[in-house]
Amino acid sequence: MRVVLAEDLFLLRDGLLRTLREHGFDVVASVDNGPSLLRALLDERPDVAVVDVRLPPTFSDEGLQAAVAARRSRPGLPILVLSQHVDQLYANELLADGDGGIGYLLKDRVTNTEQFVDAVRRVAAGGTVLDPQVIAKLVSRSDARGMIGELTQRERDVLELMAEGRSNAAVATTLHISESAVAKHTASIFAKLRIAPSNDDNRRVLAVLAYLRR
């Protein structure tokens, strides 16, 4: 699997590079700034990119903007973004096109090699992976408004886990319910959020997007 890596801190970039290669990934470009990242994404056409949000020269959201620009040229390009802090605006911008293949992890999470590698693989496969702390921040906000407010507590629990990129089987294990029960809750979520029938992966992304925009 071909990967483009963008991180301005040399030691962290080197560590991520080694981790990815040790787990069978082919890192085709390793860059430390926004313009180089955009060129690499467009020229190398990787299977997935691992991108720091803040890159030179501005150290604002240069990495995120390069990733978003690349996805406009290559719709569905899988991007796993790494950030020092939880920022709902980053998550919203990443999910704005309604496609999958998006992840948002806090940098603290990359110290857990298994979790990091699993996130890269899930994003590359078209999944949506959000850091549990991002979900926790959203859950801690005031009561949901609009259609999200129509969900039962169990449906909200299922949707939170969906936002973390969990499969129905993983949701069932975490909540100690059957997969058929998860499927029923998921169908109810789609109905209450007025998400029209399409492939399940796309509907899950749209549900997560609705959740983030509440």
N, C-alpha and C positions, 0 to 999 in steps of 0.2 A: 504494500500500500504506500503510495507516494505522498509525502508530507512536506508542506512549507511551514517553517517555524519562524516566528518573529518575536524577539525579546531583546530589549536594549541592555539589560544587565548581563555581562559576560558569564559570570559564574552560574546564574540560573539558566541562561540559554544553553551553556555547555552541559549542564546537568540534564535538562530536558532532551537535548540532542542524544546524549548517551542512553537515557532511559528509552526513548523511542526506538533507537537502533537495536538495543538489547531485546526488545519485544517484537522485532521483525519488521519494523517500519523502515521505509527508504526515505530519508530526509533529503529531498532534492534541492532545497535552498534553506539557508539559515541566515536571517537578516536582523538588523538592529534599528531600522528606521522606517517611517511610513512610505516614502516614495519607493524604496527598494522592495518593500512588501507588496505594493500594488503591482509593480513590474513582475515580481516572482509569481504572483497569483495568476496573472494574465499569460505570462510566457510559459511557465512550467505546467499549468493546468493540473494541479495536484488533486488527489482523491480527498484530501482534507487539509485544513490549515489550522495551526495552533498559534493564536495571535494575542499579544499583550495589548490591552486597550490603549495605554499611554506610551507613545513612541516619539523619538525625535522626528522633526526638529521642534515641534511645539510642546510636546509632553502634555497634551490635553487629551483628545480622544482620537489621535491620528491613526492608531491601529484599527480602531473600530470603523472609522470612516473609510479606510482603505479596504477593509473587508466588505463593507456595504457596497462600495463602488464596484468591487470585483464581482459581487453577486448580481449586480445590475447587468454586467456583461455576461456573466455565466450564471443564470438563474439556478438556484439550488446548490451552488458550490458549498460544500460542508465547511463550516467555520466553528472552531471552539475558541471562545474568547476567554482570556485570563484577566482578572482585575484584582486590585488590592482591596477594593471596597465594594459594598453592595450599592448599586445604583439602578433604580427601576428604569430610568430613561435609557440606559444601555440595553437592558432586556427588551424594552419596547421597540427600540430601533432595530435590533437584531431580528425580531419576529415580525416586523412590519409588513414584509412581503407575503406572509402567510405560508411560506414553504417550510419544510423541515430542514434537517441537516444543520442545526444550530445548537451551540452549547455556551453556557456562561458559568464559569467556575471561579471561585476565589483562589488567589495564588496559594493560600495556605493549604488548599486541597491537593496541590500537586506533590506534596511531600508523601502522600499516600499513593504509592506507585500503582497499586492494583486499581484504585478508584480512578486515577488519572488516565491510565491506559484504557480502562473500560469506557470512560467518557469519550475518548478519542474514537474508539471503535464504534460506539453507538451513534455518534454524530456523523461519522463517515458513512454509516449505513442509512442515513437519512432521518435519524431520531432527533428529538429535542431534549436536551439535558440542561437543567437549571440547578444551580447550587442550592442545597437545602437551606442555607442561610438567606438566600434570596427569597425562597418560599416563606421562611419564618418571618421575614420582615413584612411581606405582603399580608400574611395571616394576622400579624399583630396590629394591623391598621384597623380603623373603625369599620363597623358593619358594612358589608357589601351593598352596593346600590344596583338598581335595575335588575336585569335577568339573573345575574349571579346571586342576588338575594333570594331568588326562588328555589335555590338548591337546598336540599336537606343537609344536615351536618355530615352524614355519611357520604353523600355525593361530593361535598366539599373536600372531605378526606381523600376520596378517590381522585379528584381533580388535582389536589396538591401533589399527590404521588405521580400522576400523569405528567405534571409539570417538571418533575425531577427526571423524567425520561423512563419511568418504570413500565414494564410490560404488564399485561393483565395478570400473568402468573405471579410476578413480583408484588403487585398491588395486593393480590389475594393473600400471599404469604405474610406481608407486613400487617395487614388488617385482620388476619386470622378469619377470612371468609373464603367461600368457594370462588373458583374462576367464573362460574355461571352467575354468581351474585355480582361480581365485578362487571361482567358484561351487561347485566340489567341496569346497574347504576350508571354505566357509561352511556348506554342508550338513552336513559332518562336525562343525563347531562346534555347530550346532543339535542334532544327534543326541547328542553327548557331554554337552551341557548339559541334555539332556532337555527341550528347548523344543518344544512341540507345534506342528504345522502351523497357520499362520494367515497373514495378509498379511506379506510380507517385511519391511516397515518396522517392524512391531510386533515381529517376531522379532529384528531387529537391536537394537532398544532393550532387549529382555529379555536378550540376550546381553551387551550392554554393562553392564547392571545387575548381572548375575551376576559379571562381571569386576571391577566396582568393589567388590563385597561380599566378595571373596575374602580 
